[in-house]
Amino acid sequence: MNRPAGESGDRRAGPPKISRKQKLLDIHQALTSDPVDIDGLRRAAVSEGGLLTDEIRRKVWPKLLSVNVFNLPPKPGKAIRKAHKDYNQVLLDVRRSLRRFPDGMREDQRQVLQEQLIDTMLYILKVHPELHYYQGFHDIAVTFLLVVGERMGIALLEKLSTHHLRDFMDPTIDSTKHILNYLMPIIKRESPQLHDYMDRSEVGTIFALSWLITWYGHVLNNFHHILRLYDFFLASHPLMPVYFAAVIVLHRREEVLQCDCDMPSIHQLLSGIPQDLPYEALISRADCLFLQHPPSVLAKQAALQHRKSIAIASFQELQQATLHQRPDSILREQHLHGHLHLENGNPAIPATGSNQLIKMAVWGISATLGAAALAVTQTALEWAPDFLLQLF
């Protein structure tokens, strides 16, 4: 039975490792359950290796955010740019985002993606006038655009903007500072010595600002590492990026304690995030610390009592919405039913030219995995061939 993953979720540290093939089967079964097994998808996203491929992310990310991929927003037109108050700043940030695109991408392809990136962000800001653009929003937007494309990217980013990222999109930075204020209490509970040393240095938490508001997209060079963190954050509480920031600092404890105890020295050390972090170990520890020191406990401290987070307040509602989703096969049927036209008095039936290839993949799975695969063969035709062929 599905239930929301909140502060008292049922994840535990150190789950037994499973093979890639078994994980693919588990994800498949979770996606084809009715309702969709959201807890199963969250476990897959958090556990070692995350969601494995972009093909799987295109199927799982929408479920984690309760987005119907058969009811996506329309593709925005260029007219959306006219007289938009944030257009010039968005254009400037997108032009400076060259490093966020894959090495070797053709110039014409990159230009098309940059145009889509501009229109994606302006569309969301126009549809939601209560949201305010911030520098760093484009780092998150480009990640979704590269993985899922423009229309699905708009849908996912819109949901994030009104939930996980909502505090960053206030007219002032006060709500963002409030979120950052959760960082030091986590460190204090895990290492009072490190906390006191940082407190004496008056370094504050500004070193982690760009980590938080870009979901680490601005500070990490390896796109695979960024996607691994996005899997984790999409499956978790809105404050999980703060817990991940805490485990990075705790991981560098000895470096900090050996640094001069002053603000410039420690800020310089911590703001330069290492690129060779042990990501899986840190993700596991952050997940564990969330259970040990939930936000409700941290919020009782004086510094966190005076302000409410919109992202945290709306999290339970979002999680409840994810529990009642239908699998894509049913959503597709519903979508087609609404768009079928009559040919000679009979409904048109969509072509399925790739069924034979899919059947071959199913047979291959059965031969490779034996009885474990039999549980999914009845629903395998709902999947794209490229996903099934990953099992070989």
Backbone hydrogen bonds, N-H to C=O, Kabsch-Sander energy under -0.5 kcal/mol:
donor,donor_aa,acceptor,acceptor_aa,energy
6,G,4,P,-1.2
9,G,6,G,-1.4
23,K,19,S,-2.3
24,L,20,R,-2.4
25,L,21,K,-2.0
26,D,22,Q,-2.5
27,I,23,K,-2.6
28,H,24,L,-2.3
29,Q,25,L,-2.6
30,A,26,D,-2.3
31,L,27,I,-2.4
32,T,28,H,-1.8
33,S,29,Q,-0.8
36,V,325,Q,-2.5
37,D,30,A,-2.4
38,I,36,V,-1.7
41,L,37,D,-1.8
42,R,38,I,-2.7
43,R,39,D,-2.4
44,A,40,G,-1.9
45,A,41,L,-2.2
46,V,42,R,-2.2
47,S,43,R,-2.6
50,G,47,S,-2.6
52,L,49,G,-1.4
53,T,51,L,-2.8
57,R,53,T,-2.0
58,R,54,D,-2.3
59,K,55,E,-0.6
59,K,56,I,-1.1
60,V,56,I,-2.6
61,W,57,R,-2.3
63,K,59,K,-0.6
64,L,60,V,-2.2
65,L,61,W,-1.1
66,S,63,K,-1.0
67,V,62,P,-3.0
69,V,67,V,-0.8
71,N,68,N,-1.8
80,I,77,G,-1.6
81,R,78,K,-2.0
82,K,79,A,-1.3
84,H,81,R,-1.6
87,Y,84,H,-1.7
90,V,86,D,-2.7
91,L,87,Y,-2.9
92,L,88,N,-2.1
93,D,89,Q,-2.4
94,V,90,V,-2.5
95,R,91,L,-2.2
96,R,92,L,-1.1
97,S,94,V,-1.6
100,R,97,S,-1.9
101,F,98,L,-1.7
105,M,102,P,-1.6
110,R,106,R,-2.5
111,Q,107,E,-2.3
112,V,108,D,-1.8
113,L,109,Q,-2.3
114,Q,110,R,-2.5
115,E,111,Q,-2.1
116,Q,112,V,-2.2
117,L,113,L,-2.4
118,I,114,Q,-2.1
119,D,115,E,-2.2
120,T,116,Q,-2.6
121,M,117,L,-2.0
122,L,118,I,-2.2
123,Y,119,D,-2.2
124,I,120,T,-1.7
125,L,121,M,-2.2
126,K,122,L,-2.1
127,V,123,Y,-2.6
128,H,124,I,-2.0
131,L,128,H,-2.3
132,H,169,M,-1.7
137,F,134,Y,-2.1
139,D,136,G,-0.7
140,I,136,G,-1.0
141,A,137,F,-2.4
142,V,138,H,-2.5
143,T,139,D,-0.8
144,F,140,I,-1.6
145,L,141,A,-2.3
146,L,142,V,-2.3
147,V,143,T,-1.3
148,V,144,F,-3.0
149,G,144,F,-0.6
149,G,145,L,-1.4
153,G,149,G,-1.6
154,I,150,E,-2.4
155,A,151,R,-1.8
156,L,152,M,-2.6
157,L,153,G,-2.7
158,E,154,I,-2.5
159,K,155,A,-1.8
160,L,156,L,-2.3
161,S,157,L,-2.7
162,T,158,E,-1.3
163,H,160,L,-1.3
165,L,160,L,-2.8
166,R,163,H,-1.4
168,F,165,L,-1.1
169,M,165,L,-0.7
169,M,166,R,-1.2
170,D,167,D,-1.0
177,K,173,I,-2.4
178,H,174,D,-1.9
179,I,175,S,-1.9
180,L,176,T,-2.3
181,N,177,K,-1.4
182,Y,179,I,-1.6
183,L,180,L,-1.9
186,I,182,Y,-1.2
187,I,183,L,-1.8
188,K,184,M,-2.8
189,R,185,P,-1.8
190,E,186,I,-1.4
191,S,187,I,-3.2
195,H,191,S,-2.5
196,D,192,P,-2.7
197,Y,193,Q,-2.1
198,M,194,L,-2.4
199,D,195,H,-2.6
200,R,196,D,-2.4
201,S,197,Y,-1.5
202,E,198,M,-0.8
202,E,199,D,-0.8
203,V,198,M,-1.4
208,A,205,T,-1.9
209,L,206,I,-1.6
212,L,208,A,-2.2
213,I,209,L,-2.4
214,T,210,S,-0.9
215,W,212,L,-1.0
216,Y,211,W,-2.2
217,G,214,T,-2.0
220,L,216,Y,-1.4
223,F,221,N,-0.7
226,I,222,N,-1.7
227,L,223,F,-2.5
228,R,224,H,-2.0
229,L,225,H,-1.9
230,Y,226,I,-2.1
231,D,227,L,-2.4
232,F,228,R,-1.6
233,F,229,L,-3.0
234,L,230,Y,-2.6
235,A,231,D,-1.1
236,S,233,F,-1.4
240,M,237,H,-2.2
242,V,239,L,-1.3
243,Y,239,L,-1.6
244,F,240,M,-2.5
245,A,241,P,-1.7
246,A,242,V,-2.2
247,V,243,Y,-2.0
248,I,244,F,-1.7
249,V,245,A,-2.1
250,L,246,A,-2.7
251,H,247,V,-2.2
252,R,248,I,-1.3
253,R,250,L,-1.5
256,V,252,R,-2.2
257,L,253,R,-2.5
258,Q,254,E,-1.4
259,C,255,E,-0.5
259,C,256,V,-1.2
262,D,260,D,-2.3
263,M,201,S,-0.6
266,I,262,D,-2.1
267,H,263,M,-2.6
268,Q,264,P,-2.1
269,L,265,S,-2.0
270,L,266,I,-2.7
271,S,267,H,-2.5
272,G,268,Q,-0.9
273,I,271,S,-1.3
279,Y,277,L,-1.8
282,L,278,P,-2.3
283,I,279,Y,-2.8
284,S,280,E,-2.2
285,R,281,A,-2.1
286,A,282,L,-2.8
287,D,283,I,-2.3
288,C,284,S,-1.8
289,L,285,R,-2.9
290,F,286,A,-1.9
291,L,287,D,-1.1
292,Q,288,C,-2.0
293,H,289,L,-3.1
297,V,294,P,-1.2
298,L,294,P,-1.9
299,A,295,P,-2.8
300,K,297,V,-1.0
301,Q,298,L,-1.8
304,L,301,Q,-2.0
305,Q,302,A,-1.3
310,I,308,K,-0.5
313,A,309,S,-2.3
314,S,310,I,-2.1
315,F,311,A,-0.5
315,F,312,I,-0.9
316,Q,312,I,-0.6
318,L,314,S,-2.0
319,Q,315,F,-2.6
320,Q,316,Q,-2.3
321,A,317,E,-1.8
322,T,318,L,-1.3
323,L,319,Q,-0.6
323,L,320,Q,-0.9
324,H,321,A,-0.9
325,Q,322,T,-0.9
330,I,327,P,-0.8
331,L,327,P,-2.1
332,R,328,D,-2.9
333,E,329,S,-1.7
334,Q,330,I,-2.6
335,H,331,L,-2.3
336,L,332,R,-3.1
337,H,333,E,-2.6
338,G,334,Q,-1.3
339,H,335,H,-0.5
339,H,336,L,-1.3
340,L,336,L,-1.5
343,E,346,N,-3.9
344,N,342,L,-0.5
346,N,343,E,-1.5
348,A,341,H,-2.0
355,N,352,T,-1.6
358,I,354,S,-2.0
359,K,355,N,-2.8
360,M,356,Q,-2.2
361,A,357,L,-1.9
362,V,358,I,-2.5
363,W,359,K,-2.6
364,G,360,M,-2.2
365,I,361,A,-2.4
366,S,362,V,-2.5
367,A,363,W,-2.3
368,T,364,G,-1.9
369,L,365,I,-3.4
370,G,366,S,-1.9
372,A,369,L,-1.1
373,A,370,G,-1.4
374,L,370,G,-0.6
374,L,371,A,-0.8
375,A,371,A,-0.6
375,A,372,A,-0.5
376,V,373,A,-1.9
377,T,373,A,-0.9
379,T,376,V,-1.0
380,A,376,V,-0.8
382,E,379,T,-1.8
383,W,380,A,-2.1
387,F,384,A,-0.8
388,L,384,A,-1.5
389,L,385,P,-2.7
390,Q,387,F,-1.1
391,L,388,L,-1.8
392,F,389,L,-1.3
